């Protein structure tokens, strides 16, 4: 996603404490990263490692260095920085502004911004707001529901009943996140967060009825704005010869934005209570997080039983041999 200095000021100027001081003609320059650069070495003439494509931050250290120079030397030092086409220059803190910064910003059409936040605080806030802007995104057809605190993304063919299952779960006290189109964003450490599009937020499409407003029907507790996507529940039509996992020892995964998400396939046929199964899936996932894997524990119990049976047969065989002798 591309962001300009103008849209940065419009969307995040208030929370970042930013205001424009000079260089307004370059306000449409692009910002392509949430990272920032402190050009301390650049001001001394070392330009081999300058990352001019990032937001440039002049903190107390840089300003005090510039203040220690003569006006002529200070302007030369800043000319080294301003020769690059930067998105913008941000001065942090409340120190007195150097006049050369304004004049060079207008000369090179480089936006000069000011924030009263300290450098460390501003960089933290910049990452906080812009990481989501530049995070990889994807759109997935499905219904995302928060079930017992677990984000279940229901997928499957069109008209298989994803929205109806979601509505039934909301009726049982769970929360709708998104229906029909789920916008998924990959955050740091491989966390996938799903939300609804602005147009469909808090709404569902139920075939034969149309669009319904879930928040108005079920109250504020029936929806939430976003939720981590933790499990994919794929609804599939019943087939006699369908090869599906019966014990639960083999885990399936789907890759979304480079992140592997556990997948569970649920066969659909008349009379099957998918809502209760969905709640069970969420509880079972929580148990696994807590360290208990039911299928693995059952497998261990079965192995112990088989080993015990072999031991008894071995002992019985020894007694028979002794009697025959």
C-alpha positions as CSV (number, residue, x, y, z in Angstrom):
1,X,0.0,0.0,0.0
2,X,1.2,3.5,-0.9
3,X,0.9,6.4,1.6
4,X,1.8,10.0,1.0
5,X,2.9,12.6,3.5
6,X,-0.4,14.4,2.9
7,X,-2.5,11.3,3.8
8,X,-0.2,10.6,6.7
9,X,-1.0,14.0,8.1
10,X,-4.7,13.6,7.4
11,X,-5.1,10.1,8.9
12,X,-2.5,10.1,11.7
13,X,-1.5,13.7,12.1
14,X,-3.4,14.1,15.4
15,X,-2.3,10.9,17.2
16,X,1.3,11.4,16.0
17,X,1.2,15.1,17.1
18,X,2.4,16.2,13.6
19,X,2.1,19.6,12.0
20,X,3.5,20.8,8.7
21,X,6.1,23.6,8.9
22,X,7.5,24.0,5.4
23,X,8.0,22.2,2.0
24,X,4.3,22.0,1.3
25,X,4.9,21.5,-2.5
26,X,6.3,18.0,-1.8
27,X,3.4,16.9,0.3
28,X,2.4,14.2,-2.2
29,X,5.7,12.3,-1.9
30,X,5.2,8.6,-1.2
31,X,5.9,6.8,2.1
32,X,6.5,3.1,1.4
33,X,7.5,1.8,4.8
34,X,6.7,2.1,8.5
35,X,10.4,2.3,9.3
36,X,12.2,5.6,10.0
37,X,15.8,6.7,9.6
38,X,17.9,9.0,11.8
39,X,20.5,10.6,9.5
40,X,23.2,11.4,12.0
41,X,26.0,10.0,9.9
42,X,24.6,11.6,6.8
43,X,24.9,15.1,8.3
44,X,28.7,14.5,8.8
45,X,29.1,13.6,5.1
46,X,28.9,9.8,5.2
47,X,26.2,8.9,2.7
48,X,27.0,5.3,1.8
49,X,24.4,3.9,4.1
50,X,21.7,6.6,3.9
51,X,18.2,5.1,3.5
52,X,16.6,8.2,1.9
53,X,13.4,6.4,1.0
54,X,12.3,6.3,4.7
55,X,10.9,9.1,6.9
56,X,13.9,11.0,8.2
57,X,13.9,11.9,11.9
58,X,16.0,14.7,13.4
59,X,16.0,14.2,17.2
60,X,17.8,16.0,20.0
61,X,21.2,14.5,19.1
62,X,21.0,15.6,15.4
63,X,19.7,19.1,16.2
64,X,22.4,19.7,18.9
65,X,25.1,18.6,16.4
66,X,23.7,21.0,13.8
67,X,23.5,23.8,16.4
68,X,27.2,23.3,17.3
69,X,28.2,24.2,13.7
70,X,28.6,27.6,12.1
71,X,25.6,28.8,10.0
72,X,27.6,28.2,6.8
73,X,28.8,24.7,7.9
74,X,25.3,23.9,9.1
75,X,23.7,24.7,5.8
76,X,26.4,22.6,4.0
77,X,25.6,19.7,6.3
78,X,21.9,19.9,5.7
79,X,22.5,20.3,1.9
80,X,24.1,16.8,2.1
81,X,20.8,15.4,3.5
82,X,18.4,17.4,1.3
83,X,20.1,16.3,-2.0
84,X,18.1,13.0,-1.6
85,X,14.4,12.9,-2.4
86,X,13.0,11.9,1.0
87,X,9.3,11.4,1.9
88,X,9.6,14.0,4.7
89,X,11.7,15.2,7.5
90,X,10.3,15.1,11.1
91,X,11.8,17.1,13.9
92,X,11.0,15.7,17.3
93,X,10.9,17.4,20.7
94,X,10.3,21.0,21.7
95,X,13.7,22.6,20.9
96,X,14.0,25.8,18.9
97,X,13.8,25.3,15.2
98,X,16.8,26.0,13.1
99,X,16.0,28.5,10.3
100,X,18.0,26.5,7.7
101,X,15.6,23.7,8.0
102,X,12.7,25.7,6.8
103,X,14.5,27.4,3.9
104,X,16.0,24.1,2.6
105,X,12.6,22.4,2.9
106,X,11.0,25.0,0.7
107,X,14.0,25.0,-1.7
108,X,13.9,21.2,-2.2
109,X,10.1,20.8,-1.8
110,X,10.7,18.3,1.0
111,X,7.9,18.4,3.7
112,X,9.2,19.5,7.1
113,X,7.1,18.2,10.0
114,X,7.2,18.8,13.7
115,X,6.1,16.7,16.6
116,X,6.4,17.4,20.3
117,X,6.9,13.7,21.1
118,X,10.4,12.5,21.9
119,X,12.2,10.6,19.2
120,X,11.7,7.2,20.9
121,X,8.0,7.8,21.5
122,X,7.4,9.0,18.0
123,X,9.2,6.1,16.3
124,X,7.1,3.7,18.5
125,X,3.9,5.4,17.5
126,X,4.9,5.6,13.8
127,X,5.4,1.8,13.8
128,X,2.2,1.3,15.7
129,X,0.0,3.1,13.2
130,X,1.9,2.3,9.9
131,X,2.6,-1.4,10.5
132,X,-1.0,-2.1,9.8
133,X,-1.1,0.2,6.7
134,X,1.8,-1.7,5.1
135,X,1.0,-5.2,6.4
136,X,0.3,-7.8,3.7
137,X,-3.4,-8.3,3.1
138,X,-5.7,-10.8,1.4
139,X,-9.5,-11.3,0.9
140,X,-11.0,-14.7,1.6
141,X,-14.6,-15.8,0.9
142,X,-16.0,-17.1,4.1
143,X,-17.5,-16.3,7.5
144,X,-15.4,-15.4,10.6
145,X,-16.9,-16.0,14.0
146,X,-15.4,-15.6,17.5
147,X,-16.3,-18.8,19.2
148,X,-15.3,-19.1,22.9
149,X,-12.5,-16.7,22.1
150,X,-11.2,-18.7,19.1
151,X,-11.4,-17.2,15.6
152,X,-13.1,-19.8,13.4
153,X,-13.1,-19.0,9.6
154,X,-15.8,-21.1,7.9
155,X,-15.0,-21.8,4.2
156,X,-16.6,-23.9,1.6
157,X,-18.5,-23.7,-1.7
158,X,-21.1,-21.0,-2.3
159,X,-24.5,-21.7,-0.6
160,X,-23.2,-24.5,1.5
161,X,-24.4,-22.7,4.6
162,X,-21.4,-20.8,6.0
163,X,-23.6,-17.7,6.9
164,X,-26.3,-19.9,8.4
165,X,-23.8,-21.6,10.7
166,X,-22.4,-18.2,11.7
167,X,-25.9,-16.9,12.4
168,X,-26.7,-19.9,14.6
169,X,-23.5,-19.3,16.5
170,X,-24.4,-15.7,17.1
171,X,-27.8,-16.9,18.3
172,X,-25.9,-19.0,20.9
173,X,-24.0,-16.0,22.2
174,X,-20.9,-16.0,20.0
175,X,-19.7,-13.0,18.0
176,X,-19.7,-12.2,14.3
177,X,-16.5,-10.7,12.8
178,X,-17.1,-10.8,9.1
179,X,-19.4,-12.5,6.6
180,X,-19.1,-13.2,2.9
181,X,-15.7,-11.4,2.4
182,X,-13.1,-11.6,5.2
183,X,-10.2,-9.1,4.9
184,X,-7.1,-10.8,6.5
185,X,-4.0,-8.9,7.5
186,X,-0.7,-10.5,8.5
187,X,0.9,-8.8,11.5
188,X,4.3,-9.3,13.1
189,X,5.2,-12.9,14.2
190,X,2.9,-14.4,11.6
191,X,-0.4,-13.4,13.3
192,X,-3.4,-13.3,11.0
193,X,-6.2,-10.9,11.9
194,X,-9.5,-10.9,10.1
195,X,-12.1,-8.1,9.8
196,X,-15.0,-7.2,7.7
197,X,-15.1,-4.7,4.8
198,X,-16.4,-1.3,5.8
199,X,-19.5,-1.8,3.6
200,X,-20.5,-5.2,5.1
201,X,-19.4,-4.5,8.7
202,X,-21.9,-6.0,11.3
203,X,-24.1,-7.4,8.4
204,X,-24.8,-10.9,7.1
205,X,-26.4,-12.2,3.9
206,X,-28.9,-15.0,4.6
207,X,-30.1,-16.6,1.4
208,X,-33.9,-16.2,1.0
209,X,-34.0,-13.4,3.5
210,X,-31.3,-10.9,2.3
211,X,-29.1,-8.6,4.3
212,X,-29.6,-8.5,8.1
213,X,-28.0,-6.1,10.7
214,X,-26.6,-8.4,13.4
215,X,-25.6,-5.6,15.8
216,X,-29.1,-4.2,15.8
217,X,-30.7,-7.6,16.2
218,X,-28.4,-9.1,18.8
219,X,-26.8,-6.0,20.4
220,X,-23.3,-4.8,20.8
221,X,-22.2,-8.3,22.2
222,X,-23.2,-10.0,18.9
223,X,-20.3,-8.6,16.9
224,X,-16.7,-7.5,17.1
225,X,-14.5,-5.4,14.7
226,X,-11.6,-7.9,14.3
227,X,-10.3,-11.2,15.5
228,X,-7.3,-13.4,15.0
229,X,-7.8,-16.2,12.5
230,X,-6.8,-19.4,14.4
231,X,-8.7,-22.2,12.6
232,X,-10.1,-22.8,9.2
233,X,-13.3,-24.9,9.3
234,X,-14.0,-26.2,5.7
235,X,-17.6,-27.3,5.1
236,X,-17.9,-30.1,2.5
237,X,-20.9,-31.9,1.1
238,X,-21.3,-35.5,2.3
239,X,-19.6,-38.1,0.1
240,X,-19.5,-41.8,0.9
241,X,-16.0,-42.2,-0.4
242,X,-14.6,-39.0,1.1
243,X,-11.2,-39.5,2.7
244,X,-11.2,-37.6,5.9
245,X,-9.4,-37.8,9.3
246,X,-11.3,-39.9,11.8
247,X,-8.9,-40.0,14.7
248,X,-7.3,-36.5,14.7
249,X,-3.7,-37.5,14.7
250,X,-2.9,-36.0,11.3
251,X,-3.2,-32.2,11.2
252,X,-4.1,-30.3,8.0
253,X,-3.0,-26.8,7.2
254,X,-3.9,-24.0,4.8
255,X,-1.3,-21.3,3.9
256,X,-2.6,-17.7,4.0
257,X,-0.2,-14.9,3.4
258,X,2.7,-17.3,4.1
259,X,1.3,-18.4,7.4
260,X,0.1,-22.0,8.0
261,X,-3.3,-22.1,9.7
262,X,-4.8,-25.4,11.0
263,X,-7.7,-26.7,8.9
264,X,-10.5,-29.0,9.9
265,X,-12.9,-30.5,7.3
266,X,-16.5,-31.0,8.4
267,X,-18.9,-33.1,6.2
268,X,-22.4,-31.7,5.8
269,X,-25.6,-33.8,5.7
270,X,-29.2,-33.1,6.7
271,X,-29.7,-33.2,10.5
272,X,-26.0,-32.7,11.4
273,X,-25.6,-30.1,14.1
274,X,-22.7,-28.0,12.8
275,X,-23.1,-25.4,15.4
276,X,-22.4,-27.7,18.3
277,X,-19.5,-29.2,16.3
278,X,-18.1,-25.7,15.8
279,X,-18.2,-25.1,19.6
280,X,-16.5,-28.4,20.2
281,X,-13.8,-27.5,17.6
282,X,-13.1,-24.3,19.6
283,X,-12.9,-26.1,22.9
284,X,-10.7,-28.8,21.5
285,X,-8.4,-26.1,20.1
286,X,-8.2,-24.4,23.5
287,X,-7.3,-27.8,25.1
288,X,-4.5,-28.2,22.6
289,X,-3.1,-24.8,23.5
290,X,-3.3,-25.8,27.1
291,X,-1.2,-28.9,26.3
292,X,-3.8,-31.6,26.0
293,X,-4.2,-33.4,22.7
294,X,-7.1,-35.9,22.9
295,X,-6.2,-38.0,19.9
296,X,-2.6,-38.3,21.0
297,X,-3.7,-39.3,24.5
298,X,-6.1,-41.9,23.2
299,X,-3.3,-43.3,21.0
300,X,-1.0,-43.6,24.0
301,X,-3.7,-45.4,25.9
302,X,-4.2,-47.8,23.0
303,X,-0.5,-48.5,22.8
304,X,-0.3,-49.2,26.6
305,X,-3.3,-51.6,26.2
306,X,-1.7,-53.5,23.4
307,X,1.6,-53.7,25.2
308,X,-0.2,-55.0,28.3
309,X,-2.0,-57.7,26.2
310,X,1.4,-58.9,24.8
311,X,2.9,-59.1,28.2
312,X,0.0,-61.3,29.5
313,X,0.2,-63.6,26.4
314,X,4.0,-63.9,27.0
315,X,3.4,-64.9,30.6
316,X,0.7,-67.3,29.7
317,X,3.0,-68.9,27.1
318,X,5.7,-69.5,29.8
319,X,3.2,-71.3,32.2
320,X,2.0,-73.6,29.4
321,X,5.6,-74.6,28.6
322,X,6.4,-75.4,32.3
323,X,3.3,-77.6,32.6
324,X,4.2,-79.6,29.5
325,X,7.6,-80.3,30.9
